[in-house]
Amino acid sequence: MSTDPTSSENNPPPILIRSDRLTVEIAPPGSVYRGTRFDWTGFITQVTLDGAHTFCVPESLELGRGTGGIGLCNEFGNEKPVGYAEAQPGDVFPKLGIGLLKRPDGADYNFFRAYEICELFPVSVETAPGQARFLVEPVDCRGYAVRLTKTVSVQGNQLQIAYQLENAGRQPVVTHEYCHNFIGIDRQPIGPDYSLRFPYPVELEKLTQMLRGMVPPILRRILPVSLLDKLTDSLMKQRMAILEIDGEEIHFRDIPKDAFYCRLQGFTQTRSPQWELVHLSRKMGIRETDDFAPARIAVWGTTHVVSAEVFIDINLQPGEMLSWTRRYEFLTFV
C-alpha cells in the first residue's frame, strides 16, 4: 500500500463544515494525506474566516519535501508509539489514527520515517450541519486495541476538536498526542509582523540531549561532557537566534531561513489560551484553549509557517476512556 503523504490522485472533495463566520475544509481519511505520521481523521487542511482570511498552510512548500502535514493535523506517539518497543522486526504495531504499521528493523522509532501500512483501521464518518465525526474502530494487535472518536465542530468564530479514546484491548496504552498546527495567516511569511503569545513568561527548555545528536559522532566520542554541553548550548543559540523573547511573547527578528524548534517551561493548565499567534499589521490572530494539563509545549517553524504544539499524556488501562478538547478561535482586531 502506498504511504506517499503528498499523493493526491483521484482525491474526493473535502468535507466542509460551516458556521456564520468559518468555513472548515477537512480531508476525507486517506485522500490528501496517506503518510504514517499524522492521524488521517479530522485532517483540517483549511480554515477561512469571514470568507476572506485563511490560516492553514502546508508543512513544506516544496512538493515531495517534509512529512506531508497541512493545517491542523494531530499525531499520536511521535516519541512513544504504542507497541513499537516490543514489536520484533517484521511485526506490526498500531499507529493510532492510521492502522497497523510494520516495524522494518531494530532501529528506534522515527516519525520522519515512512513505515509500511499493513492494515488500516476501519473508519466511518458522520456529518451534520457544523459538525463532522470520525469513528475509528480498533484492530487487535498483540492485545493493543484502541477506539478513537474525533468530533470537529464550528460555532461563530470558534472551531472545536473533541477527542475520545477507549482502551478496548488487554494491554495498557501509554502514549501522547499533540496537534501540529501549521499556521501562516493569509499565507504571509513568518517574520517581524508576527507575535506568538503565552499566558506566562517564556523560558526555553535546554534541549541538550536532542542537540547532541547534531554533533558529529566522532566529536561525541572524544569530547568531555563539559565541552559537549558547551557545544550543544552554542548550537541552541544559533538555531534560536531568529527568535526574540520579550516577557510572555516570542517575536521574530526576520524571516527564518531554516527551521527552528524549541520547548517551553513553566506551562500549566489554564482557562486562558495556551498560545495566541497574531499578525500585527493585518490585525488577525488565532488562539488555542485546552481543557487538559499540558505535558509539553513546543514551537516549530520555518520560512512560511509557525506551529505551537500542546501535548497531552495518555495512560489508559484496559477498559478505561479519556476525553479532551482543543478549541481554536480565529480573530480580527480593530
Rosetta silent file (secondary structure, phi, psi, omega in degrees, C-alpha in Angstrom):
SEQUENCE: MSTDPTSSENNPPPILIRSDRLTVEIAPPGSVYRGTRFDWTGFITQVTLDGAHTFCVPESLELGRGTGGIGLCNEFGNEKPVGYAEAQPGDVFPKLGIGLLKRPDGADYNFFRAYEICELFPVSVETAPGQARFLVEPVDCRGYAVRLTKTVSVQGNQLQIAYQLENAGRQPVVTHEYCHNFIGIDRQPIGPDYSLRFPYPVELEKLTQMLRGMVPPILRRILPVSLLDKLTDSLMKQRMAILEIDGEEIHFRDIPKDAFYCRLQGFTQTRSPQWELVHLSRKMGIRETDDFAPARIAVWGTTHVVSAEVFIDINLQPGEMLSWTRRYEFLTFV
SCORE:     score description
SCORE:     0.000 S_00000001
   1 L     0.000  138.325 -179.637    0.000    0.000    0.000 S_00000001
   2 L   -66.870  139.818  173.052    1.283    3.471   -0.857 S_00000001
   3 L  -119.487   24.411  179.006    2.427    5.667    2.034 S_00000001
   4 L   -70.836  112.176 -175.724    3.117    8.760   -0.068 S_00000001
   5 L   -74.242  -10.946 -177.841    1.780   11.638    2.084 S_00000001
   6 L  -104.415   -1.003 -178.148    1.625   14.037   -0.866 S_00000001
   7 L   -64.939  134.075 -176.707   -0.269   11.808   -3.287 S_00000001
   8 L  -133.087   13.877 -177.208   -3.493   13.465   -4.486 S_00000001
   9 L   -63.530  128.870  176.547   -4.592   11.319   -7.414 S_00000001
  10 L    57.378   34.889  178.659   -8.393   10.972   -7.626 S_00000001
  11 L   -67.625  137.071  172.450   -8.926   12.737   -4.299 S_00000001
  12 L   -72.460  163.764  178.372  -12.573   13.194   -3.280 S_00000001
  13 L   -65.937  157.696 -179.537  -13.726   16.718   -2.423 S_00000001
  14 L   -68.471  156.068  169.194  -13.129   17.937    1.119 S_00000001
  15 E   -78.071  125.901 -178.824  -15.666   17.584    3.896 S_00000001
  16 E  -109.043  130.487  168.889  -16.986   21.108    4.537 S_00000001
  17 E  -125.632  145.952 -171.956  -18.413   22.333    7.818 S_00000001
  18 E  -139.448  149.931  164.780  -19.553   25.921    8.293 S_00000001
  19 L  -120.950 -170.135  177.866  -20.723   28.473   10.815 S_00000001
  20 L   -70.417  -12.967 -178.217  -21.794   32.043   10.125 S_00000001
  21 L  -124.460  -23.585 -173.795  -18.094   33.054   10.162 S_00000001
  22 E  -116.076  144.144  165.233  -15.972   29.974    9.451 S_00000001
  23 E  -122.033  123.855 -176.352  -15.586   27.532    6.596 S_00000001
  24 E  -117.179  127.104  178.038  -13.521   24.478    7.523 S_00000001
  25 E  -103.842  124.968 -178.604  -12.144   22.029    4.953 S_00000001
  26 E  -120.970  128.527  179.649  -11.400   18.510    6.196 S_00000001
  27 E   -74.430  128.163  172.129   -9.679   15.901    4.038 S_00000001
  28 L   -55.367  141.083 -177.260  -11.554   12.576    3.865 S_00000001
  29 L   -53.081  128.263  177.960   -9.365    9.929    5.545 S_00000001
  30 L    82.587   13.736  179.790   -6.739    8.605    3.142 S_00000001
  31 L  -100.303  -82.859 -178.258   -7.223   11.282    0.484 S_00000001
  32 L   -64.681  -37.834 -176.863   -4.904   14.287    0.765 S_00000001
  33 L  -119.468  127.909  177.680   -2.681   12.564    3.324 S_00000001
  34 L  -131.059   24.351 -178.356   -1.575    8.911    3.172 S_00000001
  35 L   -83.403 -175.616 -175.940    1.542    9.067    5.325 S_00000001
  36 L  -117.471   20.178  176.663    2.371    7.231    8.536 S_00000001
  37 L  -103.269  -58.913 -171.103    2.948   10.147   10.875 S_00000001
  38 L   -91.334  149.924  173.501   -0.290   12.097   11.276 S_00000001
  39 L   -56.988  129.790 -179.581   -3.768   10.904   12.207 S_00000001
  40 L   -75.553  -17.476 -174.681   -5.799   10.511    8.994 S_00000001
  41 L   -93.813  145.891  179.817   -9.059   11.580   10.684 S_00000001
  42 L    59.606   35.233 -176.595  -10.127   15.179   11.191 S_00000001
  43 E   -82.653   97.020 -169.975   -7.224   16.296    8.976 S_00000001
  44 E   -88.457  112.816 -174.645   -8.080   20.006    8.632 S_00000001
  45 E   -94.291  -18.461  177.581   -6.497   21.497    5.516 S_00000001
  46 E  -160.175  143.038  170.482   -8.009   24.998    5.633 S_00000001
  47 E  -127.937  124.480 -179.057   -9.946   27.367    7.866 S_00000001
  48 E  -116.605  127.408 -179.052  -11.378   30.516    6.264 S_00000001
  49 E  -101.283  127.835  175.862  -12.669   33.385    8.396 S_00000001
  50 L    54.744   30.590  176.205  -15.426   35.679    7.075 S_00000001
  51 L    70.169    7.357 -171.248  -14.926   34.331    3.558 S_00000001
  52 L  -134.444  -31.595 -169.751  -11.628   36.177    3.207 S_00000001
  53 E  -113.827  130.835 -177.730   -8.852   35.190    5.608 S_00000001
  54 E  -112.065  158.881 -174.646   -7.025   31.841    5.685 S_00000001
  55 L  -130.026  -22.757 -172.134   -4.859   30.252    8.371 S_00000001
  56 E   -97.429  136.984  177.340   -3.675   26.807    7.225 S_00000001
  57 L  -136.121  162.238  176.624   -0.557   26.150    5.164 S_00000001
  58 E   -75.454  156.360  175.687    1.423   23.013    4.244 S_00000001
  59 L   -56.041  -44.230 -179.157    4.451   21.910    6.242 S_00000001
  60 L  -127.974  142.079  176.685    6.618   22.341    3.139 S_00000001
  61 L   -87.651   -7.105  179.942    6.113   24.499    0.050 S_00000001
  62 L   -99.796  123.505 -179.439    8.290   22.113   -1.989 S_00000001
  63 L   -57.312  129.991  177.855    6.472   19.137   -3.472 S_00000001
  64 L    86.760   -4.896  177.646    7.735   15.885   -2.010 S_00000001
  65 L   -97.833  155.421  178.906    9.579   17.507    0.915 S_00000001
  66 L    78.324 -167.991 -176.470    8.631   17.106    4.562 S_00000001
  67 L  -109.179   10.651  170.657    6.190   14.591    6.013 S_00000001
  68 L    91.422    7.394  179.687    3.012   15.902    4.392 S_00000001
  69 L   -66.773  147.144  176.678    1.447   17.871    7.244 S_00000001
  70 E  -145.820  137.173  169.621   -1.102   20.571    6.440 S_00000001
  71 L    57.478 -132.467 -177.684   -3.109   22.885    8.666 S_00000001
  72 E   -99.608   98.281  179.934   -4.441   21.397   11.885 S_00000001
  73 E  -133.364  136.237 -175.308   -3.345   17.747   11.977 S_00000001
  74 E  -105.771  166.185  179.167   -2.594   15.723   15.069 S_00000001
  75 E  -140.174  139.898  172.234   -0.263   12.835   15.827 S_00000001
  76 E  -102.618  126.650  169.239   -0.289   10.098   18.426 S_00000001
  77 L    69.058   51.110  176.797    3.027    8.898   19.811 S_00000001
  78 L   -69.623  -22.519  174.696    5.711   10.743   17.892 S_00000001
  79 L  -120.606  -16.960 -179.204    8.130    9.602   20.622 S_00000001
  80 L  -128.147   67.352 -179.963    6.017    6.956   22.400 S_00000001
  81 L   -69.020  138.876 -177.460    4.327    4.854   19.692 S_00000001
  82 L   -64.246  127.340  171.225    2.023    2.198   21.076 S_00000001
  83 L    74.016    3.137 -176.417    3.504   -1.308   20.955 S_00000001
  84 L   -72.735  -41.127 -172.586    6.640   -0.426   18.984 S_00000001
  85 L   -60.299  -38.588 -177.750    9.219   -1.283   21.665 S_00000001
  86 L   -91.651   -6.245  176.388    8.124   -4.916   21.998 S_00000001
  87 L   -72.089  136.217  175.635    7.485   -5.457   18.273 S_00000001
  88 L   -88.416  156.914  174.760   10.167   -7.511   16.548 S_00000001
  89 L   -52.277  128.452 -176.149   11.408   -6.621   13.039 S_00000001
  90 L    97.791  -19.252  175.433    8.657   -7.748   10.678 S_00000001
  91 L   -77.459  163.020  175.496    5.951   -7.430   13.364 S_00000001
  92 E  -103.041  158.602  175.708    3.201   -4.825   13.172 S_00000001
  93 E  -141.832  151.964 -176.804    2.371   -2.125   15.714 S_00000001
  94 E   -85.612  125.762  170.523   -0.650    0.208   15.937 S_00000001
  95 E  -103.088  108.242 -171.655   -0.232    3.842   14.906 S_00000001
  96 L   -60.041  137.171 -177.697   -3.344    5.486   16.321 S_00000001
  97 L    87.664   -4.893 -178.986   -5.472    7.258   13.737 S_00000001
  98 L  -128.153  -73.868 -176.994   -3.949    5.237   10.872 S_00000001
  99 E   166.342 -156.270  179.750   -3.627    1.478   11.268 S_00000001
 100 E   -93.325  120.706 -179.868   -1.117   -1.331   11.770 S_00000001
 101 E  -106.269  154.621  179.868    2.390   -0.460   10.577 S_00000001
 102 E   -94.643  130.792  171.359    5.326   -2.834   10.095 S_00000001
 103 L   -79.322  117.315 -171.576    8.476   -2.452   12.139 S_00000001
 104 L   -81.191  -27.340 -173.423   11.172   -2.917    9.477 S_00000001
 105 L  -159.074 -165.580 -177.346   14.266   -3.430   11.628 S_00000001
 106 L   -88.812    3.969 -178.755   15.766   -2.935   15.065 S_00000001
 107 L   -69.223  154.417  175.017   16.142    0.849   14.808 S_00000001
 108 L   -61.507  155.513  177.222   14.347    3.175   17.198 S_00000001
 109 L   -63.279  139.094 -179.855   11.025    4.602   16.052 S_00000001
 110 L  -138.025  111.672 -175.159   11.464    7.730   13.928 S_00000001
 111 L   -66.885  -14.382  175.174    8.374    9.736   12.981 S_00000001
 112 L   -76.937  -15.841 -174.782   10.194   11.149    9.951 S_00000001
 113 L   -86.083  142.286  174.947   10.452    7.630    8.547 S_00000001
 114 L   -88.813  127.692  179.585    7.756    6.137    6.301 S_00000001
 115 L  -108.932  151.393  177.880    6.548    2.739    7.517 S_00000001
 116 L   -69.749  132.073  175.351    4.667    0.120    5.542 S_00000001
 117 E   -89.988  117.538 -179.424    0.924    0.127    6.250 S_00000001
 118 E   -93.579  -32.137  179.229   -0.234   -3.473    6.639 S_00000001
 119 E  -156.678  129.769  176.654   -3.826   -2.827    7.678 S_00000001
 120 E   -84.127  147.286  171.917   -5.886    0.348    8.036 S_00000001
 121 L   -71.185  141.514  175.188   -8.213    0.862   10.964 S_00000001
 122 L   -66.027  131.601 -178.100  -11.894    0.874    9.912 S_00000001
 123 E  -128.016  135.377  170.546  -13.173    4.463    9.829 S_00000001
 124 E  -123.033  150.735 -176.421  -16.696    5.830    9.456 S_00000001
 125 E  -124.857  129.843  176.057  -17.623    9.487    9.039 S_00000001
 126 E  -118.497  130.965  179.821  -20.828   11.153   10.190 S_00000001
 127 E  -120.783  148.208  175.712  -21.660   14.705    9.133 S_00000001
 128 E  -148.372  167.078  178.963  -24.260   17.182   10.338 S_00000001
 129 L   -54.221  121.571  177.101  -24.603   20.961    9.993 S_00000001
 130 L    75.974   14.057 -175.150  -21.488   22.470   11.516 S_00000001
 131 E  -155.770  145.274  171.159  -20.008   19.121   12.559 S_00000001
 132 E  -137.404  130.996 -178.563  -18.083   16.075   11.347 S_00000001
 133 E  -119.316  133.263 -178.969  -17.489   12.993   13.490 S_00000001
 134 E  -114.803  125.230 -178.855  -14.857   10.338   12.772 S_00000001
 135 E  -114.282  116.860 -177.836  -15.206    6.897   14.358 S_00000001
 136 E  -110.727  114.768 -177.595  -12.104    4.686   14.263 S_00000001
 137 L   -85.658  147.964 -177.687  -12.702    1.074   15.265 S_00000001
 138 L   -75.946  152.024  168.714   -9.933   -0.960   16.908 S_00000001
 139 L  -124.932  122.848 -175.568   -7.990   -3.795   15.329 S_00000001
 140 L   -65.075  135.414  178.173   -6.327   -6.080   17.878 S_00000001
 141 E  -139.963   96.241 -178.555   -2.535   -6.123   17.766 S_00000001
 142 L    52.068   36.899  178.053   -0.928   -8.335   20.432 S_00000001
 143 L    95.339   -8.650  175.190   -3.508   -7.123   22.941 S_00000001
 144 E   -89.921  128.328  177.831   -3.438   -3.452   21.907 S_00000001
 145 L  -157.231  122.486 -175.089   -6.784   -2.147   20.675 S_00000001
 146 E  -130.651  132.059  174.178   -7.975    1.461   20.813 S_00000001
 147 E  -100.951  126.632 -178.218  -11.261    3.022   19.739 S_00000001
 148 E  -116.659  130.660  170.471  -10.967    6.675   18.683 S_00000001
 149 E  -122.711  126.355  179.050  -13.812    9.153   18.250 S_00000001
 150 E  -127.606  126.672 -179.122  -12.977   12.637   16.988 S_00000001
 151 E  -119.703  121.405  177.716  -15.587   15.344   16.532 S_00000001
 152 E  -106.289  124.541 -177.166  -14.808   18.585   14.678 S_00000001
 153 E  -139.525  156.804 -179.998  -17.416   21.318   15.121 S_00000001
 154 E  -131.326  147.433  173.299  -17.771   25.045   14.478 S_00000001
 155 E  -154.523  122.673 -177.227  -19.780   27.854   16.027 S_00000001
 156 L    59.242 -127.846 -179.876  -19.244   31.533   15.255 S_00000001
 157 L   -97.424   17.895 -176.485  -15.503   32.160   15.044 S_00000001
 158 E  -115.056  141.108  174.602  -14.631   29.038   17.056 S_00000001
 159 E  -121.285  132.877  179.715  -13.566   25.568   15.959 S_00000001
 160 E  -122.823  136.913  173.187  -13.509   22.703   18.449 S_00000001
 161 E  -116.443  115.423 -179.945  -11.852   19.309   18.172 S_00000001
 162 E  -108.360  128.081 -177.403  -13.142   16.810   20.745 S_00000001
 163 E  -112.857  145.824  170.733  -11.278   13.527   21.227 S_00000001
 164 E  -141.713  123.285  177.871  -12.309   10.327   22.977 S_00000001
 165 E  -114.730  133.640  175.723  -10.006    7.321   23.342 S_00000001
 166 E  -124.989  126.085  176.385  -11.169    3.984   24.717 S_00000001
 167 E   -81.197  102.326 -178.177   -8.772    1.174   25.529 S_00000001
 168 L   -97.665   10.220 -176.433  -10.642   -1.817   24.112 S_00000001
 169 L  -109.284 -163.866 -178.760   -7.685   -4.197   24.426 S_00000001
 170 L  -103.126  -12.871 -177.488   -5.819   -6.192   27.061 S_00000001
 171 L  -104.210  147.780  173.625   -2.657   -4.082   27.178 S_00000001
 172 L   -66.046  147.556  179.325   -2.223   -0.640   28.758 S_00000001
 173 E  -110.851  110.332 -178.465   -1.971    2.203   26.262 S_00000001
 174 E  -121.587  112.895 -177.202    0.778    4.679   27.155 S_00000001
 175 E  -160.683 -163.122  172.938    1.464    7.395   24.598 S_00000001
 176 E  -149.719  169.966 -178.034    0.820   11.070   23.942 S_00000001
 177 E  -142.893  148.244  173.779   -0.962   13.274   21.414 S_00000001
 178 E  -152.309  162.620  174.742   -0.495   16.783   20.063 S_00000001
 179 E  -108.485  123.470  179.029   -1.804   18.882   17.211 S_00000001
 180 E   -87.727   95.892 -173.311    0.813   20.117   14.765 S_00000001
 181 E   -85.320   96.379 -179.652   -0.723   23.494   13.921 S_00000001
 182 L   -84.560   95.528 -171.087    0.766   24.506   10.559 S_00000001
 183 E  -115.051  133.697  168.700   -0.244   28.190   10.581 S_00000001
 184 L  -146.502  103.748 -171.468    0.547   31.026    8.190 S_00000001
 185 H   -67.171  121.639 -176.134   -2.022   33.832    8.446 S_00000001
 186 H    50.556   31.020  178.676   -3.203   34.814    4.955 S_00000001
 187 H    57.488   26.586  175.895   -0.086   32.962    3.753 S_00000001
 188 L   -79.326  136.848 -178.828    2.130   35.787    4.994 S_00000001
 189 L   -62.102  152.009  177.641    5.748   34.716    5.654 S_00000001
 190 L   -70.396  137.234 -178.651    6.876   34.372    9.248 S_00000001
 191 L   175.328 -158.526 -174.190    8.778   37.444   10.413 S_00000001
 192 L   -60.751  -17.640  179.010    8.579   40.681   12.431 S_00000001
 193 L   -76.249   -8.102 -177.779    4.849   41.064   11.689 S_00000001
 194 E  -103.960  146.882  171.162    4.086   38.021   13.869 S_00000001
 195 E  -135.400  129.524  177.748    3.869   37.729   17.640 S_00000001
 196 E  -108.485  117.822 -169.894    3.413   34.404   19.469 S_00000001
 197 E  -115.085  144.859  179.812    1.960   34.966   22.937 S_00000001
 198 L  -129.092  162.092 -178.093    1.667   32.730   26.011 S_00000001
 199 L   -88.174   24.023 -179.723   -0.070   33.141   29.412 S_00000001
 200 L  -159.030  160.143  177.759    3.261   33.014   31.306 S_00000001
 201 L   -60.534  134.518 -177.449    6.812   34.342   30.894 S_00000001
 202 L   -78.565  123.742  173.413    8.583   32.465   28.121 S_00000001
 203 E  -135.748  128.364 -174.847   11.559   30.403   29.248 S_00000001
 204 E   -88.329  140.265  175.059   13.103   27.832   26.937 S_00000001
 205 L   -74.571  143.852  174.650   13.971   24.298   27.971 S_00000001
 206 L   -78.240  120.553 -177.712   17.546   23.192   27.413 S_00000001
 207 L  -100.245   50.172 -174.001   17.449   20.548   24.709 S_00000001
 208 H   -57.830  -48.399 -175.965   20.935   19.235   25.433 S_00000001
 209 H   -64.117  -41.737  179.473   20.197   15.588   24.705 S_00000001
 210 H   -64.633  -44.187 -176.329   18.370   16.364   21.453 S_00000001
 211 H   -72.767  -22.770  176.176   21.053   18.720   20.193 S_00000001
 212 H   -59.589  -29.581  178.463   23.833   16.271   20.988 S_00000001
 213 L   -65.488  -17.973  178.062   22.500   14.259   18.069 S_00000001
 214 L   -84.542  -14.763 -179.938   23.513   17.129   15.768 S_00000001
 215 L   -79.393  134.095  178.673   27.166   16.882   16.860 S_00000001
 216 L   -51.520  138.590 -176.512   29.302   14.641   14.593 S_00000001
 217 H   -53.067  -37.507 -178.109   29.685   11.162   16.155 S_00000001
 218 H   -63.977  -36.357  178.115   33.457   11.424   16.322 S_00000001
 219 H   -71.518  -35.630  178.304   33.186   14.588   18.441 S_00000001
 220 H   -63.263  -30.523 -178.425   30.588   12.970   20.699 S_00000001
 221 H   -78.842  -34.524 -170.905   33.063   10.162   21.362 S_00000001
 222 H  -100.997  -21.704 -177.044   36.166   12.267   22.099 S_00000001
 223 L   -80.040  139.048  171.219   34.833   15.436   23.751 S_00000001
 224 L   -65.753  157.062 -175.396   34.413   15.556   27.530 S_00000001
 225 H   -56.114  -39.613 -177.425   30.830   16.122   28.703 S_00000001
 226 H   -61.932  -43.112  178.809   31.527   19.706   29.751 S_00000001
 227 H   -71.696  -36.091  178.213   32.773   20.696   26.280 S_00000001
 228 H   -62.908  -40.180  177.974   29.994   18.730   24.592 S_00000001
 229 H   -65.640  -38.816  177.355   27.425   20.654   26.646 S_00000001
 230 H   -63.849  -39.667 -179.992   29.037   23.965   25.670 S_00000001
 231 H   -65.579  -43.115  179.297   28.909   22.942   22.028 S_00000001
 232 H   -67.656  -35.444  175.409   25.226   21.991   22.236 S_00000001
 233 H   -61.976  -39.466  178.440   24.448   25.275   24.027 S_00000001
 234 H   -65.520  -40.918  177.824   26.143   27.103   21.151 S_00000001
 235 H   -62.595  -40.572  179.398   24.080   25.129   18.622 S_00000001
 236 H   -61.249  -45.359 -179.264   20.909   26.007   20.527 S_00000001
 237 H   -63.365  -39.084  178.873   21.744   29.719   20.457 S_00000001
 238 H   -63.210  -44.878 -176.998   22.438   29.581   16.723 S_00000001
 239 H   -69.425  -29.156 -176.154   19.122   27.864   15.960 S_00000001
 240 H   -97.568    3.965 -176.306   17.164   30.219   18.193 S_00000001
 241 L   -61.615  -24.886 -179.314   18.851   33.441   17.064 S_00000001
 242 L   -71.000  -20.378 -176.498   15.837   34.226   14.854 S_00000001
 243 E   -93.660  143.404  173.500   13.625   34.410   17.961 S_00000001
 244 E  -123.485  117.859 -177.564   13.364   37.369   20.304 S_00000001
 245 E   -94.798  126.531 -178.022   11.807   36.645   23.694 S_00000001
 246 E  -134.186   89.577  179.549   10.031   39.546   25.357 S_00000001
 247 L    65.630 -112.630 -178.311    8.266   38.557   28.557 S_00000001
 248 L   -95.397   11.007 -175.069    5.256   36.452   27.562 S_00000001
 249 E  -125.097  150.334  168.758    5.847   36.856   23.824 S_00000001
 250 E  -113.586  125.234  174.427    8.077   35.428   21.125 S_00000001
 251 E  -109.914  167.280 -178.013    8.882   37.766   18.223 S_00000001
 252 E  -119.979  121.106 -174.639   10.741   37.007   15.012 S_00000001
 253 L   -67.463  -29.874 -176.886   13.741   39.167   14.093 S_00000001
 254 L  -160.855 -179.185  173.134   13.467   38.349   10.383 S_00000001
 255 L   -72.005  124.187 -178.438   12.046   35.761    8.008 S_00000001
 256 L   -62.600  140.534  174.606   13.621   32.446    9.095 S_00000001
 257 L   -91.234  -26.405 -177.948   15.975   30.853    6.578 S_00000001
 258 L  -131.593  168.745  176.902   15.920   27.471    8.322 S_00000001
 259 L   -69.397  147.462  175.146   13.618   25.509   10.580 S_00000001
 260 E  -129.100  156.229 -178.518   13.678   26.296   14.294 S_00000001
 261 E  -153.226  135.926  175.604   12.440   24.291   17.273 S_00000001
 262 E  -151.849  162.629  175.019   12.196   24.926   20.998 S_00000001
 263 E  -123.394  145.196 -176.022   10.297   23.737   24.066 S_00000001
 264 E   -99.684  156.648  174.254    8.881   25.951   26.771 S_00000001
 265 E  -116.646  162.895  173.292    8.999   25.701   30.543 S_00000001
 266 L    86.230    4.489 -178.339    6.589   26.959   33.188 S_00000001
 267 L   -76.737  158.730  177.384    3.342   25.933   31.468 S_00000001
 268 L  -157.406  171.164  175.615    0.327   24.675   33.380 S_00000001
 269 L   -68.667  137.563 -176.673   -3.363   24.004   32.862 S_00000001
 270 L  -151.815  152.944  173.666   -5.244   27.256   32.430 S_00000001
 271 L   -80.762  -12.916  176.680   -8.606   28.580   31.300 S_00000001
 272 L   -79.089  163.139  174.181   -6.723   31.139   29.223 S_00000001
 273 L   -59.191  139.496  176.623   -5.467   30.291   25.747 S_00000001
 274 L   -71.832  -26.574  174.748   -2.293   28.202   25.842 S_00000001
 275 E  -158.926  157.224  176.499   -0.997   30.250   22.926 S_00000001
 276 E  -143.358  126.524  177.202   -2.055   33.036   20.573 S_00000001
 277 E  -107.938  124.728 -175.857   -0.464   33.869   17.219 S_00000001
 278 E  -122.713  135.566  168.810   -1.096   37.408   15.958 S_00000001
 279 E   -97.750  111.406 -166.721   -0.256   39.058   12.651 S_00000001
 280 L   -67.358  -44.781 -176.197    0.280   42.639   13.776 S_00000001
 281 L   -75.722  -32.873  177.894   -0.189   44.579   10.541 S_00000001
 282 L   -83.992  -10.042  178.213   -3.159   42.538    9.340 S_00000001
 283 L    54.759   52.376  179.122   -4.696   42.648   12.833 S_00000001
 284 E  -135.938  158.390  179.754   -5.625   38.979   12.787 S_00000001
 285 E  -163.224  171.733  175.759   -4.918   36.069   15.055 S_00000001
 286 E  -142.095  140.992  177.863   -5.594   32.514   16.181 S_00000001
 287 E  -138.150  152.983  179.668   -5.555   31.089   19.705 S_00000001
 288 E  -121.132  129.539  175.292   -5.904   27.619   21.245 S_00000001
 289 E  -120.767  133.305 -174.587   -7.578   26.846   24.570 S_00000001
 290 E  -122.496  155.943 -179.654   -7.432   23.310   26.021 S_00000001
 291 L  -106.194   24.948 -178.807   -9.247   21.509   28.839 S_00000001
 292 L  -135.428  164.333  176.239   -6.273   19.384   29.936 S_00000001
 293 L   -81.580  120.247 -178.771   -2.941   19.786   31.691 S_00000001
 294 L   -65.981  142.818  173.362   -0.196   20.034   29.053 S_00000001
 295 L   -93.341  -23.320  179.847    2.645   17.539   29.209 S_00000001
 296 E  -163.697  147.382  169.615    4.817   19.622   26.865 S_00000001
 297 E  -129.726  123.555 -178.026    4.594   22.794   24.802 S_00000001
 298 E  -124.505  159.232  176.256    6.860   23.117   21.781 S_00000001
 299 E  -131.089  124.279  176.226    7.267   25.649   18.980 S_00000001
 300 E  -125.437  149.301  176.002    8.400   24.688   15.476 S_00000001
 301 E  -170.480  173.620  175.079    8.556   26.854   12.390 S_00000001
 302 E  -156.564 -157.360 -168.838   10.299   27.849    9.213 S_00000001
 303 L   -53.414  -40.418 -167.907   10.010   30.488    6.470 S_00000001
 304 L  -119.569    0.889 -170.613    6.235   30.361    5.923 S_00000001
 305 E  -148.000  145.279  170.694    4.801   28.540    8.935 S_00000001
 306 E  -134.794  142.556 -177.467    4.853   28.507   12.716 S_00000001
 307 E  -135.234  117.539  167.804    3.369   25.799   14.925 S_00000001
 308 E   -93.094  129.860 -171.822    2.759   25.900   18.673 S_00000001
 309 E  -121.224  122.085  179.825    2.207   22.316   19.846 S_00000001
 310 E  -109.043  117.910 -175.769    0.417   21.382   23.078 S_00000001
 311 E   -95.213  145.845  170.539    0.951   17.748   24.156 S_00000001
 312 E  -121.839  134.636  175.270   -1.301   15.594   26.325 S_00000001
 313 E   -81.876  142.621 -178.843   -0.072   12.441   28.070 S_00000001
 314 E  -125.501  125.853  177.233   -2.223    9.318   27.663 S_00000001
 315 E  -142.968   97.006 -173.609   -2.155    6.376   30.082 S_00000001
 316 E  -117.494  122.025  171.788   -5.148    4.065   29.712 S_00000001
 317 L   -79.742  161.521  179.056   -5.599    0.733   31.423 S_00000001
 318 L   -51.632  131.158  179.785   -7.860   -1.850   29.718 S_00000001
 319 L    88.022  -11.265 -178.270  -11.458   -0.621   29.712 S_00000001
 320 L   -83.987  159.595 -177.463  -10.545    2.986   30.559 S_00000001
 321 E  -135.245  147.575  177.995  -11.555    6.018   28.498 S_00000001
 322 E  -136.755  134.641  177.613  -10.115    9.524   28.131 S_00000001
 323 E  -125.918  144.014  175.236  -11.723   12.622   26.594 S_00000001
 324 E  -155.769  162.404 -178.715  -10.200   16.036   25.875 S_00000001
 325 E  -136.883  151.022  170.435  -10.852   19.049   23.652 S_00000001
 326 E  -121.323  130.103  178.265   -8.950   21.742   21.815 S_00000001
 327 E  -119.200  126.005  179.447  -10.788   24.973   20.990 S_00000001
 328 E  -109.226  137.126  173.855   -9.468   27.395   18.388 S_00000001
 329 E  -116.501  134.751  179.728  -10.621   30.990   17.990 S_00000001
 330 E  -111.640  123.320 -162.285   -9.976   32.901   14.764 S_00000001
 331 E  -124.952  148.688  164.563   -9.822   36.631   15.385 S_00000001
 332 E  -123.362  142.499 -176.931   -9.769   40.033   13.761 S_00000001
 333 L  -114.657  145.232  177.403   -8.742   43.094   15.793 S_00000001
 334 L   -79.385    0.000    0.000   -9.847   46.701   15.310 S_00000001
